[in-house]
């Protein structure tokens, strides 16, 4: 799909309303030059600095290689694509930008065939490769743990996820145990949160397949996902009993216990599971154990950035100020 017209370079995506359609986005980034200009501004918000000699000056921009900048003093070339998913790619920058927008804006997700058709790519392999790299950007190896903020807590729970797969025999089920940790935040007066509940809403979420409901598995997940010292609210399952000894302020909420406690700690984790199961069934028509963690990662990525779509765009491309 070709974009029409040109636009002025954008200083910062966060200052812009998120486009409601691909044509709107293409008007912001109509060609490789516009994408390269924004990428340069994103990587060097205070102006280009040569990483070889430290010269601070306008670089030479190579028209034949968008995103490549040459220092006027030492002639060293620096690639604005280094460290991004676009590095060493032969696909145009505009295709990457438009593709990242599609993945970000398509809440249910998008298949490689749909991706190819929307971008007008001639080869399925090209669409599949770009989409695979964008999905890989949904998980940061160095991502921080959630929680650790005053006046907030983290709900933790587990459930079985899965179901009869397409092509499997009648009654065949492929269920896996999934643990979830979700931040519970107070709603700020005057703001609109899409999942508000009794003055509170869901913040960031972490999801993982766990082998069983043992203390080693459940508490191990909490240690990987939640900052030590955080207030952690769980059900009364014995597998969570050692959390206090592991450095967490652990509170137990029984399913049929004190109503005042239940009112104070509404089960937002159950809402996350409900949304997850609906998404898996509606979009993927059931997911087997082999691919479940990848789907959990994608769901968490979309959930965590549902209120900041341009942050999702940054994350997918791997762009950040340098």
Secondary structure as UniProt FT lines:
FT   HELIX           13..15
FT   HELIX           22..28
FT   HELIX           32..43
FT   TURN            45..46
FT   TURN            51..53
FT   STRAND          60..61
FT   TURN            63..64
FT   TURN            66..67
FT   STRAND          68..70
FT   TURN            72..74
FT   STRAND          77..79
FT   TURN            80..83
FT   TURN            85..88
FT   HELIX           93..105
FT   TURN            107..108
FT   HELIX           112..119
FT   HELIX           124..136
FT   TURN            137..138
FT   TURN            141..142
FT   TURN            150..151
FT   STRAND          153..161
FT   TURN            166..167
FT   TURN            170..171
FT   STRAND          176..186
FT   TURN            189..190
FT   TURN            194..195
FT   TURN            198..199
FT   STRAND          200..209
FT   HELIX           215..225
FT   TURN            228..229
FT   STRAND          231..234
FT   HELIX           238..240
FT   TURN            241..243
FT   HELIX           244..246
FT   STRAND          249..252
FT   TURN            255..256
FT   HELIX           259..264
FT   HELIX           268..284
FT   HELIX           289..304
FT   TURN            305..307
FT   HELIX           309..317
//
